[in-house]
C-alpha cells in the first residue's frame, strides 16, 4: 500500500497534475489532495485512455478494500 504524503504541501502544490502523476507513479492513495475533483477527473480520463493504467487503479482499489477488511473496518 503506497500512500502519498500530504498533497497540499508547498513543494507539491506547484507541480501541475501532481495527483495524476502520483497515481501514475504507483501511489495507491492520495493524501489531502488540493484539487480533489480535478484529480478524480484526470484519473478517470487517463483510465479511459489507457487500459494498463485502468488495471493499476483497480488494483489499488482492491488493496484499499482488502486492508480495510483486514483491519475490521468493513465486513
Backbone as a chain_set.jsonl record, in Angstrom:
{"seq": "XXXXXXXXXXXXXXXXXXXXXXXXXXXXXXXXXXXXXXXXXXXXXXXXXXXXXXXXXXXXXXXXXXXXXXXXXXX", "coords": {"N": [[0.856, -1.17, 0.0], [0.784, 2.035, -1.04], [0.941, 5.289, -0.061], [0.591, 8.735, -0.606], [2.45, 11.533, 0.729], [1.154, 14.471, 2.348], [-0.628, 16.088, -0.091], [-1.116, 18.752, -0.166], [1.026, 20.236, 0.552], [3.594, 22.739, 0.198], [5.736, 22.159, -1.709], [4.623, 20.336, -3.471], [2.285, 21.429, -4.352], [2.803, 23.183, -6.427], [3.354, 21.649, -8.605], [2.175, 20.75, -11.716], [-0.732, 18.788, -12.315], [-0.233, 16.973, -10.235], [-1.576, 15.029, -8.706], [-2.507, 13.083, -10.564], [-0.016, 12.37, -11.627], [1.181, 11.23, -9.369], [-0.402, 8.952, -8.961], [0.055, 7.647, -11.373], [2.697, 7.057, -10.948], [2.531, 5.037, -9.176], [1.296, 5.288, -6.701], [-1.152, 4.32, -4.369], [-3.048, 5.695, -2.955], [-4.112, 9.041, -2.523], [-3.164, 11.528, -0.314], [-4.771, 14.123, 1.21], [-5.462, 15.779, -1.183], [-5.23, 18.785, -3.123], [-6.795, 19.8, -5.255], [-9.157, 18.024, -5.464], [-11.434, 17.178, -7.025], [-10.573, 17.763, -9.647], [-8.338, 16.087, -9.775], [-9.614, 13.58, -9.604], [-11.134, 13.606, -11.977], [-9.041, 13.802, -13.864], [-7.743, 11.355, -13.415], [-9.792, 9.536, -14.045], [-10.129, 10.15, -16.773], [-7.622, 9.373, -17.78], [-7.783, 6.672, -17.191], [-9.754, 5.894, -19.004], [-8.386, 6.168, -21.37], [-6.157, 4.509, -21.208], [-5.64, 1.229, -20.846], [-3.895, -0.36, -19.259], [-3.295, 1.427, -17.184], [-5.837, 1.689, -16.115], [-6.226, -0.887, -15.026], [-4.231, -0.768, -13.112], [-5.256, 1.166, -11.35], [-7.601, -0.168, -10.552], [-6.395, -2.273, -9.19], [-5.251, -0.883, -7.067], [-7.568, -0.014, -5.755], [-8.592, -2.48, -4.933], [-6.558, -3.215, -3.121], [-6.938, -1.279, -1.121], [-9.551, -1.863, -0.225], [-9.131, -4.492, 0.662], [-7.292, -4.036, 2.764], [-8.877, -2.485, 4.516], [-10.801, -4.412, 5.139], [-9.205, -6.365, 6.442], [-8.458, -4.922, 8.668], [-10.794, -4.807, 9.993], [-12.592, -2.824, 9.414], [-14.575, -2.939, 7.556], [-17.167, -5.275, 6.75]], "CA": [[0.0, 0.0, 0.0], [1.594, 3.242, -1.166], [0.137, 6.483, 0.185], [1.397, 9.943, -0.722], [2.471, 12.491, 1.823], [0.095, 15.46, 2.119], [-0.52, 16.722, -1.403], [-1.345, 20.184, -0.024], [2.26, 20.882, 0.99], [4.118, 23.705, -0.756], [6.551, 21.617, -2.783], [3.808, 19.561, -4.411], [1.197, 22.276, -4.871], [3.212, 23.888, -7.649], [3.551, 20.668, -9.682], [0.924, 20.548, -12.445], [-1.271, 17.415, -12.386], [0.521, 16.163, -9.27], [-2.366, 13.87, -8.299], [-2.426, 12.088, -11.634], [1.374, 11.91, -11.705], [1.439, 10.35, -8.22], [-1.07, 7.672, -9.224], [0.787, 7.009, -12.471], [3.966, 6.586, -10.402], [2.29, 3.837, -8.38], [0.638, 5.538, -5.415], [-2.486, 3.73, -4.267], [-3.981, 6.626, -2.333], [-3.63, 10.416, -2.4], [-3.486, 12.091, 0.989], [-5.07, 15.55, 1.245], [-5.287, 16.457, -2.471], [-5.686, 20.18, -3.137], [-7.88, 19.9, -6.23], [-9.639, 16.638, -5.47], [-12.319, 16.904, -8.162], [-9.737, 17.765, -10.845], [-7.554, 14.846, -9.744], [-10.514, 12.468, -9.928], [-11.447, 13.678, -13.409], [-7.817, 13.467, -14.603], [-7.512, 9.913, -13.268], [-10.825, 8.858, -14.841], [-9.8, 10.344, -18.189], [-6.477, 8.519, -18.09], [-8.273, 5.287, -17.158], [-10.483, 5.652, -20.249], [-7.416, 6.153, -22.469], [-5.053, 3.567, -21.021], [-6.131, 0.014, -20.184], [-2.951, -0.756, -18.208], [-3.497, 2.343, -16.064], [-7.127, 1.321, -15.516], [-5.998, -2.058, -14.176], [-3.43, -0.314, -11.97], [-6.183, 1.817, -10.412], [-8.429, -1.23, -9.985], [-5.553, -2.989, -8.236], [-5.146, -0.021, -5.88], [-8.86, -0.066, -5.056], [-8.649, -3.786, -4.263], [-5.657, -3.16, -1.959], [-7.56, -0.458, -0.082], [-10.672, -2.631, 0.323], [-8.553, -5.621, 1.401], [-6.727, -3.511, 4.012], [-9.989, -2.132, 5.392], [-11.389, -5.662, 5.605], [-8.276, -6.983, 7.4], [-8.471, -4.11, 9.882], [-12.128, -4.892, 10.589], [-13.338, -1.599, 9.181], [-15.751, -3.323, 6.773], [-17.479, -6.697, 6.87]], "C": [[0.899, 1.229, 0.0], [0.677, 4.448, -1.063], [1.046, 7.696, 0.09], [1.488, 10.645, 0.619], [1.385, 13.515, 1.49], [0.332, 16.201, 0.806], [-0.732, 18.233, -1.331], [-0.101, 20.926, 0.477], [2.837, 21.719, -0.151], [4.86, 23.125, -1.936], [5.746, 20.889, -3.844], [2.74, 20.425, -5.063], [1.532, 22.91, -6.21], [3.423, 22.948, -8.836], [2.221, 20.46, -10.409], [0.544, 19.064, -12.498], [-0.572, 16.471, -11.407], [-0.25, 14.931, -8.816], [-2.292, 12.747, -9.31], [-1.017, 11.51, -11.726], [1.701, 10.947, -10.57], [0.815, 8.973, -8.446], [-0.349, 6.924, -10.34], [2.125, 6.439, -11.982], [3.791, 5.382, -9.482], [1.666, 4.06, -7.021], [-0.78, 4.972, -5.451], [-3.513, 4.722, -3.745], [-3.325, 7.999, -2.224], [-4.091, 10.97, -1.059], [-3.624, 13.603, 0.873], [-4.825, 16.254, -0.099], [-5.879, 17.861, -2.443], [-6.891, 20.345, -4.059], [-8.455, 18.508, -6.463], [-10.495, 16.319, -6.705], [-11.533, 16.86, -9.475], [-8.913, 16.483, -10.917], [-8.404, 13.644, -10.132], [-10.814, 12.448, -11.428], [-10.237, 13.338, -14.273], [-7.556, 11.964, -14.583], [-8.536, 9.13, -14.102], [-10.555, 8.985, -16.34], [-8.657, 9.439, -18.61], [-6.895, 7.049, -18.102], [-9.007, 4.934, -18.449], [-9.548, 5.536, -21.449], [-6.469, 4.963, -22.418], [-5.509, 2.362, -20.195], [-5.202, -0.44, -19.054], [-3.107, 0.122, -16.97], [-4.798, 2.014, -15.346], [-6.952, 0.133, -14.576], [-5.147, -1.717, -12.959], [-4.328, 0.324, -10.913], [-7.086, 0.778, -9.76], [-7.656, -2.018, -8.931], [-5.41, -2.185, -6.938], [-6.43, -0.06, -5.065], [-8.989, -1.382, -4.297], [-7.757, -3.814, -3.032], [-6.303, -2.411, -0.806], [-8.714, -1.217, 0.574], [-10.152, -3.797, 1.164], [-7.996, -5.172, 2.746], [-7.836, -3.15, 4.995], [-10.665, -3.374, 5.964], [-10.516, -6.304, 6.678], [-8.238, -6.215, 8.728], [-9.83, -4.125, 10.585], [-12.965, -3.644, 10.389], [-14.577, -1.822, 8.324], [-15.943, -4.825, 6.924], [-17.575, -7.347, 5.51]], "O": [[1.681, 1.438, 0.928], [-0.243, 4.616, -1.863], [2.148, 7.693, 0.64], [0.701, 10.383, 1.529], [0.758, 13.419, 0.435], [1.359, 16.854, 0.621], [-0.546, 18.927, -2.331], [-0.173, 22.114, 0.791], [2.592, 21.435, -1.324], [4.639, 23.556, -3.068], [6.157, 20.836, -5.004], [2.339, 20.174, -6.199], [0.646, 23.147, -7.032], [3.646, 23.409, -9.955], [1.242, 20.04, -9.792], [1.397, 18.201, -12.701], [-0.348, 15.302, -11.72], [0.355, 13.889, -8.563], [-2.044, 11.595, -8.955], [-0.846, 10.302, -11.885], [2.411, 9.962, -10.774], [1.435, 7.95, -8.154], [-0.165, 5.71, -10.261], [2.625, 5.458, -12.533], [4.772, 4.774, -9.055], [1.518, 3.109, -6.253], [-1.505, 5.128, -6.434], [-4.701, 4.614, -4.048], [-2.149, 8.116, -1.881], [-5.27, 10.888, -0.715], [-2.678, 14.284, 0.477], [-4.064, 17.22, -0.155], [-6.91, 18.094, -1.811], [-7.889, 20.959, -3.681], [-8.261, 17.902, -7.517], [-10.29, 15.291, -7.351], [-11.8, 16.01, -10.325], [-8.798, 15.866, -11.976], [-7.965, 12.789, -10.901], [-10.754, 11.397, -12.066], [-10.374, 12.667, -15.295], [-7.193, 11.372, -15.601], [-8.178, 8.171, -14.786], [-10.735, 8.024, -17.087], [-8.709, 8.81, -19.668], [-6.416, 6.272, -18.928], [-8.9, 3.809, -18.937], [-9.882, 4.88, -22.435], [-6.028, 4.465, -23.454], [-5.733, 2.475, -18.99], [-5.678, -0.863, -18.0], [-3.059, -0.371, -15.843], [-4.862, 2.054, -14.117], [-7.467, 0.142, -13.459], [-5.319, -2.308, -11.894], [-4.178, 0.056, -9.721], [-7.316, 0.828, -8.551], [-8.211, -2.385, -7.895], [-5.444, -2.75, -5.845], [-6.393, -0.13, -3.836], [-9.442, -1.401, -3.152], [-8.143, -4.371, -2.004], [-6.231, -2.843, 0.344], [-8.839, -1.213, 1.799], [-10.668, -4.061, 2.25], [-8.2, -5.844, 3.758], [-7.744, -3.475, 6.179], [-11.056, -3.392, 7.131], [-11.025, -6.739, 7.711], [-8.009, -6.805, 9.784], [-9.991, -3.525, 11.647], [-13.94, -3.425, 11.109], [-15.511, -1.02, 8.345], [-14.991, -5.557, 7.193], [-17.832, -8.548, 5.417]]}, "num_chains": 1, "name": "protein.A"}
